Amino acid sequence: MTELEKNLKDINIDIKEGGEMVSIVGKNGAGKSTLSKIICGFEREDSGNIYYKNENIKDLSIKERAEIIGLVLQNPNQMISKQFIYDEVALGLRLRNIDEKETKKKSGKIPRDLWFISLYRLAYFSLKLWTEKKELP
Protein backbone atom coordinates (compact mmCIF):
# COMPACT_ATOMS: atom_id res chain seq x y z
CA MET A 1 0.00 0.00 0.00
CA THR A 2 1.40 3.39 -0.97
CA GLU A 3 1.48 6.38 1.38
CA LEU A 4 -1.41 7.96 -0.57
CA GLU A 5 -3.61 4.91 0.00
CA LYS A 6 -3.25 5.09 3.79
CA ASN A 7 -6.11 7.13 5.22
CA LEU A 8 -5.16 6.90 8.87
CA LYS A 9 -1.83 7.88 10.33
CA ASP A 10 -0.80 8.91 13.84
CA ILE A 11 -4.31 8.70 15.33
CA ASN A 12 -4.66 9.29 19.07
CA ILE A 13 -8.12 9.47 20.67
CA ASP A 14 -8.67 9.79 24.40
CA ILE A 15 -12.25 9.00 25.43
CA LYS A 16 -13.02 9.75 29.05
CA GLU A 17 -14.31 7.22 31.57
CA GLY A 18 -18.03 6.97 32.11
CA GLY A 19 -19.17 6.14 28.59
CA GLU A 20 -18.47 9.41 26.82
CA MET A 21 -20.20 9.56 23.43
CA VAL A 22 -17.96 10.50 20.51
CA SER A 23 -18.87 11.43 16.96
CA ILE A 24 -16.41 10.93 14.14
CA VAL A 25 -16.93 13.57 11.47
CA GLY A 26 -15.03 14.60 8.38
CA LYS A 27 -15.03 14.85 4.59
CA ASN A 28 -15.67 11.90 2.30
CA GLY A 29 -12.61 9.67 2.18
CA ALA A 30 -11.11 11.08 5.38
CA GLY A 31 -11.09 7.65 7.05
CA LYS A 32 -14.10 7.86 9.39
CA SER A 33 -15.48 4.46 8.41
CA THR A 34 -12.04 2.89 8.36
CA LEU A 35 -11.30 4.17 11.86
CA SER A 36 -14.64 2.88 13.15
CA LYS A 37 -14.08 -0.53 11.56
CA ILE A 38 -10.58 -0.78 13.05
CA ILE A 39 -11.79 0.17 16.53
CA CYS A 40 -14.54 -2.48 16.36
CA GLY A 41 -12.20 -5.08 14.85
CA PHE A 42 -14.00 -5.42 11.50
CA GLU A 43 -10.72 -4.45 9.86
CA ARG A 44 -7.17 -4.75 11.20
CA GLU A 45 -4.66 -1.96 11.51
CA ASP A 46 -1.31 -2.20 9.73
CA SER A 47 0.60 -1.07 12.80
CA GLY A 48 0.11 0.45 16.23
CA ASN A 49 -2.09 -0.51 19.14
CA ILE A 50 -5.58 0.12 20.45
CA TYR A 51 -5.98 0.60 24.19
CA TYR A 52 -9.06 0.38 26.35
CA LYS A 53 -8.58 1.19 30.05
CA ASN A 54 -4.81 0.92 29.57
CA GLU A 55 -5.14 -2.59 28.13
CA ASN A 56 -4.11 -3.35 24.54
CA ILE A 57 -7.19 -4.75 22.74
CA LYS A 58 -5.50 -5.10 19.36
CA ASP A 59 -5.72 -8.89 19.44
CA LEU A 60 -9.29 -9.14 20.79
CA SER A 61 -11.91 -10.68 18.50
CA ILE A 62 -14.86 -8.71 17.15
CA LYS A 63 -17.08 -10.44 19.73
CA GLU A 64 -14.74 -9.52 22.59
CA ARG A 65 -14.54 -5.91 21.44
CA ALA A 66 -18.34 -5.74 21.16
CA GLU A 67 -18.54 -6.36 24.90
CA ILE A 68 -16.79 -3.05 25.58
CA ILE A 69 -17.32 -0.92 22.44
CA GLY A 70 -20.61 0.31 21.01
CA LEU A 71 -21.03 1.67 17.51
CA VAL A 72 -24.07 3.47 16.12
CA LEU A 73 -24.10 3.93 12.38
CA GLN A 74 -25.27 7.15 10.75
CA ASN A 75 -28.24 5.33 9.24
CA PRO A 76 -29.88 3.25 12.00
CA ASN A 77 -31.65 1.11 9.39
CA GLN A 78 -28.26 -0.44 8.60
CA MET A 79 -28.02 -1.75 12.17
CA ILE A 80 -31.30 -3.65 12.38
CA SER A 81 -31.30 -7.24 11.19
CA LYS A 82 -34.62 -8.47 12.59
CA GLN A 83 -38.20 -7.33 12.04
CA PHE A 84 -39.10 -7.09 15.75
CA ILE A 85 -37.24 -5.52 18.68
CA TYR A 86 -37.73 -8.72 20.70
CA ASP A 87 -35.89 -10.74 18.06
CA GLU A 88 -33.11 -8.14 17.80
CA VAL A 89 -32.51 -8.24 21.58
CA ALA A 90 -32.74 -12.04 21.63
CA LEU A 91 -30.18 -12.32 18.82
CA GLY A 92 -27.58 -10.39 20.81
CA LEU A 93 -28.15 -12.57 23.87
CA ARG A 94 -28.01 -15.80 21.87
CA LEU A 95 -24.74 -14.74 20.25
CA ARG A 96 -23.36 -14.34 23.78
CA ASN A 97 -24.45 -17.93 24.60
CA ILE A 98 -27.10 -16.87 27.12
CA ASP A 99 -29.42 -19.84 27.73
CA GLU A 100 -32.79 -19.72 25.99
CA LYS A 101 -34.87 -19.37 29.18
CA GLU A 102 -32.88 -16.28 30.24
CA THR A 103 -32.93 -14.94 26.68
CA LYS A 104 -36.74 -15.11 26.58
CA LYS A 105 -36.97 -13.49 30.00
CA LYS A 106 -34.63 -10.59 29.15
CA SER A 107 -35.99 -10.08 25.63
CA GLY A 108 -39.54 -9.94 26.94
CA LYS A 109 -38.70 -7.09 29.33
CA ILE A 110 -38.27 -4.40 26.71
CA PRO A 111 -38.92 -1.08 28.46
CA ARG A 112 -42.09 0.75 27.50
CA ASP A 113 -40.16 3.91 26.63
CA LEU A 114 -38.07 1.93 24.11
CA TRP A 115 -41.32 1.03 22.37
CA PHE A 116 -42.28 4.72 22.18
CA ILE A 117 -38.83 5.65 20.90
CA SER A 118 -39.17 3.00 18.19
CA LEU A 119 -42.58 4.32 17.19
CA TYR A 120 -41.22 7.87 17.11
CA ARG A 121 -38.29 6.82 14.92
CA LEU A 122 -40.59 4.86 12.61
CA ALA A 123 -42.88 7.88 12.24
CA TYR A 124 -39.91 10.20 11.70
CA PHE A 125 -38.29 8.05 9.00
CA SER A 126 -41.63 7.36 7.31
CA LEU A 127 -42.33 11.09 7.13
CA LYS A 128 -38.79 11.75 5.91
CA LEU A 129 -39.09 9.13 3.13
CA TRP A 130 -42.53 10.46 2.14
CA THR A 131 -41.16 14.02 1.99
CA GLU A 132 -38.15 12.94 -0.08
CA LYS A 133 -40.40 11.08 -2.55
CA LYS A 134 -42.60 14.18 -2.93
CA GLU A 135 -39.55 16.28 -3.79
CA LEU A 136 -38.37 13.95 -6.58
CA PRO A 137 -38.99 15.26 -10.13
C-alpha positions in Angstrom: 0.0 0.0 0.0 1.4 3.4 -1.0 1.5 6.4 1.4 -1.4 8.0 -0.6 -3.6 4.9 0.0 -3.3 5.1 3.8 -6.1 7.1 5.2 -5.2 6.9 8.9 -1.8 7.9 10.3 -0.8 8.9 13.8 -4.3 8.7 15.3 -4.7 9.3 19.1 -8.1 9.5 20.7 -8.7 9.8 24.4 -12.3 9.0 25.4 -13.0 9.7 29.0 -14.3 7.2 31.6 -18.0 7.0 32.1 -19.2 6.1 28.6 -18.5 9.4 26.8 -20.2 9.6 23.4 -18.0 10.5 20.5 -18.9 11.4 17.0 -16.4 10.9 14.1 -16.9 13.6 11.5 -15.0 14.6 8.4 -15.0 14.9 4.6 -15.7 11.9 2.3 -12.6 9.7 2.2 -11.1 11.1 5.4 -11.1 7.6 7.1 -14.1 7.9 9.4 -15.5 4.5 8.4 -12.0 2.9 8.4 -11.3 4.2 11.9 -14.6 2.9 13.2 -14.1 -0.5 11.6 -10.6 -0.8 13.0 -11.8 0.2 16.5 -14.5 -2.5 16.4 -12.2 -5.1 14.9 -14.0 -5.4 11.5 -10.7 -4.4 9.9 -7.2 -4.7 11.2 -4.7 -2.0 11.5 -1.3 -2.2 9.7 0.6 -1.1 12.8 0.1 0.4 16.2 -2.1 -0.5 19.1 -5.6 0.1 20.4 -6.0 0.6 24.2 -9.1 0.4 26.4 -8.6 1.2 30.1 -4.8 0.9 29.6 -5.1 -2.6 28.1 -4.1 -3.4 24.5 -7.2 -4.7 22.7 -5.5 -5.1 19.4 -5.7 -8.9 19.4 -9.3 -9.1 20.8 -11.9 -10.7 18.5 -14.9 -8.7 17.2 -17.1 -10.4 19.7 -14.7 -9.5 22.6 -14.5 -5.9 21.4 -18.3 -5.7 21.2 -18.5 -6.4 24.9 -16.8 -3.0 25.6 -17.3 -0.9 22.4 -20.6 0.3 21.0 -21.0 1.7 17.5 -24.1 3.5 16.1 -24.1 3.9 12.4 -25.3 7.2 10.8 -28.2 5.3 9.2 -29.9 3.2 12.0 -31.6 1.1 9.4 -28.3 -0.4 8.6 -28.0 -1.7 12.2 -31.3 -3.7 12.4 -31.3 -7.2 11.2 -34.6 -8.5 12.6 -38.2 -7.3 12.0 -39.1 -7.1 15.7 -37.2 -5.5 18.7 -37.7 -8.7 20.7 -35.9 -10.7 18.1 -33.1 -8.1 17.8 -32.5 -8.2 21.6 -32.7 -12.0 21.6 -30.2 -12.3 18.8 -27.6 -10.4 20.8 -28.1 -12.6 23.9 -28.0 -15.8 21.9 -24.7 -14.7 20.2 -23.4 -14.3 23.8 -24.5 -17.9 24.6 -27.1 -16.9 27.1 -29.4 -19.8 27.7 -32.8 -19.7 26.0 -34.9 -19.4 29.2 -32.9 -16.3 30.2 -32.9 -14.9 26.7 -36.7 -15.1 26.6 -37.0 -13.5 30.0 -34.6 -10.6 29.1 -36.0 -10.1 25.6 -39.5 -9.9 26.9 -38.7 -7.1 29.3 -38.3 -4.4 26.7 -38.9 -1.1 28.5 -42.1 0.8 27.5 -40.2 3.9 26.6 -38.1 1.9 24.1 -41.3 1.0 22.4 -42.3 4.7 22.2 -38.8 5.7 20.9 -39.2 3.0 18.2 -42.6 4.3 17.2 -41.2 7.9 17.1 -38.3 6.8 14.9 -40.6 4.9 12.6 -42.9 7.9 12.2 -39.9 10.2 11.7 -38.3 8.1 9.0 -41.6 7.4 7.3 -42.3 11.1 7.1 -38.8 11.7 5.9 -39.1 9.1 3.1 -42.5 10.5 2.1 -41.2 14.0 2.0 -38.1 12.9 -0.1 -40.4 11.1 -2.5 -42.6 14.2 -2.9 -39.6 16.3 -3.8 -38.4 14.0 -6.6 -39.0 15.3 -10.1 
